[in-house]
Amino acid sequence: MKKTWGSLFILTLILALLAGCGGGGNAKSGSNSGGQTGQNGSASDSGSQDEIVELDLFINHSWYPVRSWTGSIAEEITKRTGVKLNVTVAADSEQLPLMIASGDLPDLIFTVREPRLENPDISYPWNELIEKYAPDFEIDPVRLAVNTAQDGNVYTVLNAYATPEEWASNPYALGNDGNPGIAVRQDILDELGAKIETLDDFVSVLEQVKQKHPDMVPMTMDIEWIPQYFKMQFGIPPHSSWHDQKTVS
């Protein structure tokens, strides 16, 4: 059975590890020499097309908006690691269980925690790969405890989790169930001398940004997530059906 990376992962670490091990045993090389490594064992910094290692990524979320490895961020990751991902998004919730049962698995899987993937015969344990290829990479003790499987291995690092220290260090952090939030540019807030404590403050900051920087777009959000974010701010469960009903007394 082909091994795969199990469960929800932090993509940058995965690619760093893959660069260190030349893409791993399941890597699909590019049209030429795919996955060439330098003297330090990592993928060549040049990231030219004839050195690209291609890996298959299965995203086990049919709603996921990213359907291909494109854009400036993807290109920069490929440039730095020499790794490109061939993305497939699940058609339904039954696809991954069938893949596990048949043994027809991709190189990488992006999903919620899946105990069936926490198996050394199916997935590579992160702890073994880190020890061999990225010994300087450390997982903090709290996150390590959260992600350790019953057999003592770490097959994934869940990305919808923050340690108490990370909560304390982020004044804008708000608890949620993994649904979207807004990232704030502190340098712009400092420039304006503004604070965001209410919805009116938020609207005011957007107006000030547009006045101060007319060529700047003050807020951008994924069109798929805009309604969900603002629903949550008004106490409406995400992905729920609702309507505004006025009552007359």
C-alpha positions in Angstrom: 0.0 0.0 0.0 1.3 3.4 -0.9 2.1 5.6 2.1 0.6 9.0 2.3 0.8 12.0 4.6 -2.2 11.7 6.9 -4.7 14.3 8.1 -4.7 18.1 8.2 -1.2 19.5 7.7 0.7 22.7 7.7 1.7 23.0 4.1 4.9 24.9 4.5 6.4 22.3 6.8 5.3 19.5 4.5 7.1 21.2 1.6 10.2 21.9 3.7 10.4 18.2 4.6 9.8 17.1 1.0 12.5 19.5 -0.2 14.9 18.0 2.4 14.2 14.4 1.3 14.1 15.1 -2.4 10.3 14.7 -2.5 10.1 11.4 -0.7 9.5 7.9 -2.1 6.1 8.7 -3.6 7.2 11.9 -5.4 6.4 12.2 -9.1 9.3 13.8 -10.8 8.9 16.4 -13.6 9.7 15.9 -17.2 13.4 15.9 -16.7 15.5 15.3 -13.6 12.8 16.0 -10.9 13.9 16.5 -7.3 17.6 17.1 -7.8 19.2 18.0 -4.5 22.1 20.2 -3.6 25.0 19.3 -1.4 23.0 19.9 1.8 20.3 17.5 0.6 17.7 20.1 -0.1 16.0 20.9 -3.4 18.0 23.3 -5.5 17.3 26.9 -4.7 17.0 27.8 -8.4 13.6 25.9 -8.6 13.9 25.8 -12.4 11.3 23.8 -14.2 13.5 20.8 -15.0 14.1 20.4 -11.2 10.5 20.5 -10.0 9.1 17.5 -8.0 5.4 17.1 -8.6 3.2 15.6 -5.8 -0.5 14.7 -5.8 -2.5 16.5 -3.2 -6.1 15.3 -2.3 -8.2 17.9 -0.6 -11.0 16.1 1.3 -13.4 19.1 1.4 -15.7 19.3 -1.6 -16.4 23.0 -0.8 -12.7 24.0 -0.9 -12.2 27.0 -3.3 -8.6 26.2 -4.3 -8.7 23.9 -7.3 -5.2 24.3 -8.7 -1.6 25.0 -7.6 -1.5 28.5 -9.1 -0.9 32.1 -8.0 1.9 34.1 -6.5 2.0 32.2 -3.2 2.1 28.8 -4.9 4.8 30.0 -7.3 6.9 31.3 -4.5 6.6 28.0 -2.5 7.6 26.1 -5.6 10.5 28.4 -6.2 11.8 28.0 -2.7 11.2 24.2 -2.3 11.3 22.8 -5.9 7.9 21.2 -5.2 4.7 21.6 -7.2 1.3 20.1 -6.1 -1.3 18.5 -8.4 -4.5 19.3 -6.7 -7.7 17.2 -6.6 -10.7 18.3 -4.6 -13.1 15.6 -3.2 -16.3 15.1 -5.1 -18.1 13.9 -2.0 -17.5 12.6 1.6 -17.2 8.9 0.4 -14.2 9.4 -1.8 -11.5 9.3 0.9 -12.8 6.2 2.7 -12.9 4.4 -0.7 -9.3 5.5 -1.4 -8.1 4.2 2.0 -9.9 0.9 1.6 -8.5 0.4 -1.9 -5.0 1.6 -1.0 -5.1 4.0 -4.0 -3.8 7.0 -2.1 -2.1 10.3 -3.2 1.2 11.7 -1.8 -0.6 14.3 0.4 -4.0 14.5 2.0 -5.7 17.6 3.4 -8.6 16.7 5.7 -10.0 16.7 9.2 -8.4 14.3 11.6 -8.8 10.8 10.2 -7.9 8.0 12.6 -7.7 5.5 9.8 -4.7 7.4 8.4 -2.8 7.3 11.7 -1.2 4.0 10.6 2.5 3.6 9.8 1.6 1.2 7.0 -0.4 4.0 5.3 1.1 7.3 6.4 4.6 8.6 7.1 5.1 9.6 10.8 6.2 13.2 11.0 8.5 12.5 13.9 10.5 10.1 11.9 10.8 12.4 8.9 11.6 15.4 11.1 14.4 13.4 12.8 15.9 12.3 9.5 15.4 15.4 7.3 14.6 18.4 9.4 16.2 17.9 12.9 16.1 21.7 13.6 12.3 21.8 13.3 10.5 21.7 16.7 6.9 21.2 17.5 6.0 22.9 20.8 5.0 20.6 23.7 1.3 21.6 23.7 0.8 21.1 20.0 2.8 17.9 20.1 0.5 16.5 22.9 -2.6 17.4 20.9 -1.4 15.7 17.7 0.3 12.5 19.0 -1.6 9.4 17.9 -2.3 6.4 20.1 0.8 4.6 18.8 3.0 7.5 19.9 3.7 8.9 16.4 2.7 12.2 15.0 1.0 11.9 11.6 -0.3 15.4 11.3 -0.3 18.9 12.9 -3.8 20.3 12.9 -3.8 23.9 11.6 -7.0 25.0 13.3 -5.4 25.2 16.7 -3.5 27.8 18.7 -1.5 27.4 21.9 -2.3 29.6 25.0 0.9 31.6 24.3 -0.3 32.3 20.7 -3.7 33.4 22.0 -2.0 35.8 24.5 0.3 37.3 21.9 -2.4 38.2 19.5 -4.7 41.0 20.7 -7.1 40.4 17.8 -7.6 36.7 18.3 -11.2 35.5 18.6 -12.3 32.0 19.2 -14.2 30.3 16.4 -14.8 26.9 14.9 -12.3 27.2 12.0 -14.4 29.7 10.0 -12.9 32.8 8.5 -11.7 35.9 10.3 -10.1 39.2 9.3 -6.4 39.8 9.3 -5.5 43.4 10.3 -2.5 45.3 9.2 -1.2 46.8 12.4 1.1 49.2 10.6 -1.9 50.9 8.9 -3.8 51.1 12.2 -0.7 52.7 13.9 -0.4 55.2 11.0 -4.1 56.2 11.4 -3.9 56.2 15.2 -7.1 54.0 15.1 -8.5 51.1 17.1 -11.2 48.6 16.1 -13.4 47.8 19.0 -16.9 48.1 17.4 -18.4 47.6 14.0 -18.6 51.4 13.6 -14.8 51.6 14.3 -14.3 49.0 11.6 -16.3 51.0 9.0 -14.5 54.2 10.1 -11.1 52.6 9.6 -12.0 51.4 6.1 -13.1 55.0 5.2 -9.9 56.4 6.7 -7.7 54.0 4.7 -9.5 54.9 1.5 -9.0 58.6 2.2 -5.3 58.2 3.2 -4.4 55.7 0.5 -6.9 56.1 -2.5 -5.2 53.5 -4.5 -5.4 50.9 -1.8 -8.3 48.4 -1.4 -9.1 48.7 2.3 -10.6 45.2 2.7 -10.5 42.1 0.6 -12.2 38.8 1.3 -12.8 35.5 -0.5 -16.2 35.9 -2.2 -17.1 32.4 -1.0 -16.7 33.4 2.7 -17.9 37.0 2.9 -21.5 36.1 3.9 -20.3 33.5 6.5 -18.0 35.9 8.2 -20.5 38.7 8.7 -23.2 36.2 9.7 -21.0 35.1 12.6 -20.4 38.6 13.7 -24.2 39.0 14.2 -24.6 35.7 16.0 -25.9 33.7 13.1 -24.5 30.2 12.7 -22.3 29.8 9.6 -23.6 27.9 6.6 -27.2 28.3 8.0 -30.4 29.4 6.2 -32.0 32.5 7.8 -34.1 35.5 6.9 -34.9 38.7 8.6 -38.5 38.7 9.9 -40.1 41.8 11.3 -42.9 41.3 13.8 -45.7 43.8 14.3 -47.1 44.1 17.8 
